[in-house]
């Protein structure tokens, strides 16, 4: 269960398709980073600033040691707290899985609930982060959107684009992490074009996909589709009320209650 919770906290997605490394030569690395980061900056006055987003997703997780793959799909909603630019607050999120089993993973920024319907059980964990998030925390990718270079060393991936011409970045934590080895982020080419031509983000959602790897080379990838931004979701949408008769389990331990 801990592995599942950890993986869903990070934006994930399909791996890149091997291509030659020359396709990204028409834009600079900084331009692609800007296209990814700029819409998420706190207190951005841009009409393209992203406060929240909803999407459908298809997930594929691979356990390297067993060479086993599990697939899933569902819907996700993420909301960012930009009211305190001096403090990086954890995002609010709701992952609703239809496959392989019906489950919900919900966080209001302080508490996280993992509810698997067929188990008739909810695991409730305290995830409030009182200080600045650490770079070795997978959640830092979401909380750090808008200033990713602070927590991650960002380079071109190899290959650095997919067959549709989207750009692929590789993010590695600046501090050695026991949970996160690297993260690949695919940035849509249209989002980059909007930045290079207009000098500011446009209407294209800047994250096409991501792939996360842990030190054991396990990976999880998710493809997002039908992305809708700035739906102005209320905070109450990210509260979870356990159904009647469902057991609530509150694990104890270090770091975010896992």
matplotlib code that plots the C-alpha trace (Angstrom):
import matplotlib.pyplot as plt

x = [0.0, 2.8, 4.3, 1.0, 0.5, 4.0, 3.6, 0.3, 1.7, 3.9, 2.7, 3.5, 3.1, 4.1, 7.8, 9.4, 9.7, 13.4, 14.4, 17.6, 18.7, 18.9, 15.2, 15.3, 18.1, 15.6, 14.8, 16.9, 16.6, 15.7, 12.8, 11.3, 11.8, 10.1, 7.1, 6.8, 7.3, 5.8, 2.1, 2.5, 4.3, 2.7, 0.7, 1.1, -0.9, -1.0, -4.5, -2.8, -1.8, -2.9, -4.7, -6.2, -6.7, -8.8, -8.0, -8.6, -5.6, -4.3, -1.6, 1.0, 3.2, 6.1, 7.9, 11.4, 12.4, 9.3, 9.0, 5.3, 3.1, -0.2, -2.5, -5.2, -7.4, -9.6, -9.9, -7.7, -8.2, -5.3, -5.5, -2.5, -2.5, -0.9, -2.2, 1.2, 4.0, 6.5, 5.4, 5.2, 2.0, 1.3, -1.3, -4.8, -5.7, -8.3, -7.4, -10.5, -9.6, -12.1, -9.5, -7.9, -10.0, -12.4, -10.4, -10.0, -6.9, -7.7, -5.8, -6.9, -3.2, -3.2, -4.7, -4.7, -7.2, -6.8, -10.1, -10.3, -14.0, -13.7, -11.6, -14.2, -11.3, -9.9, -6.2, -6.0, -2.6, -1.3, 0.7, 0.8, 4.2, 5.0, 8.3, 9.7, 9.4, 12.7, 14.1, 14.1, 10.4, 8.4, 5.7, 8.3, 7.6, 4.0, 4.7, 7.8, 6.0, 6.9, 10.4, 11.6, 15.2, 15.5, 14.9, 15.9, 18.8, 17.0, 18.6, 17.6, 16.5, 18.0, 16.2, 15.0, 11.8, 9.1, 7.8, 5.2, 8.0, 7.2, 10.2, 11.4, 13.2, 15.0, 14.7, 17.0, 16.7, 19.6, 19.8, 20.2, 16.8, 15.8, 12.5, 13.0, 15.9, 14.7, 11.6, 11.0, 8.6, 7.2, 6.4, 4.1, 5.7, 2.7, 3.3, 7.0, 6.0, 3.7, 6.5, 9.1, 6.8, 4.9, 7.4, 4.8, 2.7, -0.4, -3.4, -1.7, -1.4, 2.5, 2.6, 1.9, 3.2, 5.8, 7.5, 8.9, 11.7, 12.7, 16.3, 15.2, 14.2, 10.5, 8.5, 5.0, 3.7, 0.4, -1.1, -3.3, -6.1, -9.0, -7.2, -9.4, -7.7, -9.0, -12.3, -12.2, -12.8, -13.7, -11.4, -14.3, -14.0, -10.8, -12.3, -13.2, -16.0, -15.7, -18.8, -20.9, -19.6, -16.1, -13.1, -10.7, -7.1, -4.6, -1.0, 1.8, 5.4, 7.8, 7.3, 3.9, 2.3, 3.4]
y = [0.0, 2.4, 2.0, 2.7, 5.9, 7.1, 6.6, 8.5, 11.5, 12.3, 13.3, 10.3, 9.2, 7.3, 6.8, 8.6, 6.9, 6.5, 9.1, 11.0, 13.8, 16.5, 17.4, 19.7, 21.8, 24.4, 25.5, 25.9, 23.9, 27.1, 27.8, 24.4, 24.8, 28.2, 26.6, 24.0, 26.3, 29.7, 28.8, 27.5, 30.5, 31.9, 35.1, 35.1, 37.8, 35.8, 34.7, 31.3, 30.9, 27.4, 27.2, 23.7, 21.1, 18.0, 15.1, 11.5, 9.3, 5.9, 4.5, 1.8, 0.7, -1.7, -3.7, -4.2, -7.2, -9.2, -7.7, -7.2, -4.5, -3.3, -0.9, 1.4, 4.3, 6.9, 10.7, 13.1, 16.6, 18.7, 22.2, 24.4, 26.7, 30.0, 32.2, 32.1, 32.7, 32.6, 29.0, 26.0, 24.3, 20.7, 20.5, 19.2, 16.2, 13.5, 10.4, 8.3, 4.9, 2.8, 0.1, -2.2, -1.8, 1.0, 3.2, 6.8, 8.6, 12.1, 14.8, 18.2, 19.3, 18.1, 14.6, 11.9, 9.1, 5.9, 4.1, 0.7, -0.1, -3.9, -3.8, -1.7, 0.2, 3.7, 4.4, 7.9, 9.6, 13.0, 14.6, 18.2, 19.8, 22.5, 23.5, 23.8, 20.5, 18.5, 18.0, 14.2, 14.1, 13.0, 15.5, 18.3, 18.0, 19.2, 21.7, 22.9, 23.6, 27.2, 26.9, 23.4, 24.3, 25.0, 21.3, 19.5, 19.4, 19.6, 18.4, 17.1, 13.5, 11.0, 10.9, 14.5, 14.3, 11.8, 10.9, 13.7, 16.3, 16.9, 17.8, 15.5, 16.8, 14.7, 15.9, 14.5, 15.6, 17.9, 15.8, 12.0, 10.5, 7.1, 7.4, 9.2, 8.5, 10.6, 12.0, 12.4, 15.2, 15.4, 19.1, 19.6, 21.2, 23.6, 24.9, 25.6, 27.3, 29.6, 30.7, 31.1, 33.1, 35.2, 35.2, 33.9, 30.8, 30.2, 28.0, 24.6, 22.6, 22.3, 18.7, 16.1, 13.3, 12.2, 9.0, 8.4, 6.0, 4.9, 3.7, 0.1, 1.0, 0.5, 3.0, 4.3, 6.2, 7.9, 9.4, 12.4, 13.2, 15.7, 18.2, 21.0, 23.9, 26.5, 24.8, 26.8, 23.6, 24.4, 23.1, 21.0, 18.8, 17.5, 16.4, 12.7, 11.4, 7.7, 5.8, 4.3, 1.0, 1.4, 0.8, 3.8, 2.9, 5.5, 4.2, 5.5, 6.2, 8.8, 11.3, 12.0, 9.2, 6.3]
z = [0.0, 0.8, -2.7, -4.3, -2.2, -3.0, -6.7, -7.0, -5.3, -8.3, -11.7, -13.9, -17.5, -20.7, -21.4, -24.3, -27.7, -28.8, -31.3, -32.3, -29.9, -32.5, -32.7, -29.7, -31.1, -32.4, -28.9, -25.8, -22.6, -20.7, -23.1, -22.4, -18.6, -18.8, -20.7, -18.0, -15.0, -15.9, -15.7, -12.1, -10.6, -7.5, -7.9, -11.7, -13.3, -16.6, -17.7, -18.4, -14.8, -13.6, -10.3, -10.7, -13.3, -14.0, -16.4, -17.3, -16.9, -18.0, -15.6, -16.1, -13.2, -13.6, -10.8, -12.2, -10.1, -11.1, -14.6, -13.8, -15.2, -13.7, -15.6, -14.3, -15.4, -13.9, -13.2, -11.3, -9.9, -8.6, -6.9, -6.0, -2.9, -4.2, -1.4, 0.4, -2.1, 0.8, 1.7, -0.5, 0.5, -0.6, -3.4, -2.9, -5.0, -5.7, -7.7, -8.6, -10.0, -12.0, -12.8, -11.8, -8.7, -7.6, -5.2, -4.2, -3.0, -1.7, 0.1, 1.4, 2.0, 5.6, 5.5, 2.9, 2.6, 0.6, 0.1, -1.6, -1.8, -2.0, 1.3, 3.1, 4.7, 4.6, 5.4, 6.8, 7.1, 8.3, 5.5, 6.6, 5.8, 8.2, 6.7, 3.2, 1.4, 0.9, -2.6, -1.9, -1.3, -4.4, -3.4, -4.2, -7.9, -7.4, -4.7, -6.6, -9.9, -10.7, -9.4, -10.2, -10.7, -7.0, -6.0, -9.2, -11.6, -15.0, -18.2, -21.6, -21.4, -23.9, -26.2, -25.8, -27.8, -28.7, -32.1, -32.0, -31.4, -27.7, -25.6, -22.8, -19.7, -17.0, -13.4, -10.7, -7.0, -6.0, -2.8, -2.9, -2.4, -1.2, -3.0, -6.2, -8.7, -11.6, -13.2, -16.9, -17.9, -21.5, -22.3, -25.3, -28.3, -28.7, -25.1, -26.0, -29.3, -27.4, -25.1, -27.8, -30.1, -27.5, -24.6, -22.2, -21.7, -23.9, -23.6, -23.9, -20.6, -20.2, -18.9, -21.5, -19.3, -16.8, -15.8, -12.3, -11.4, -7.9, -7.0, -7.7, -11.3, -10.6, -12.7, -13.0, -16.0, -16.6, -19.8, -19.2, -21.6, -21.8, -19.4, -18.1, -16.3, -13.8, -12.9, -9.6, -7.6, -3.9, -1.2, 0.1, -3.0, -1.5, 1.8, 2.2, 4.3, 4.9, 4.0, 6.8, 8.1, 6.6, 8.9, 9.3, 9.9, 11.1, 10.6, 12.8, 11.7, 10.4, 7.6, 6.2, 8.2, 5.9]

ax = plt.figure().add_subplot(projection="3d")
ax.plot(x, y, z, "-o")
ax.set_aspect("equal")
plt.show()
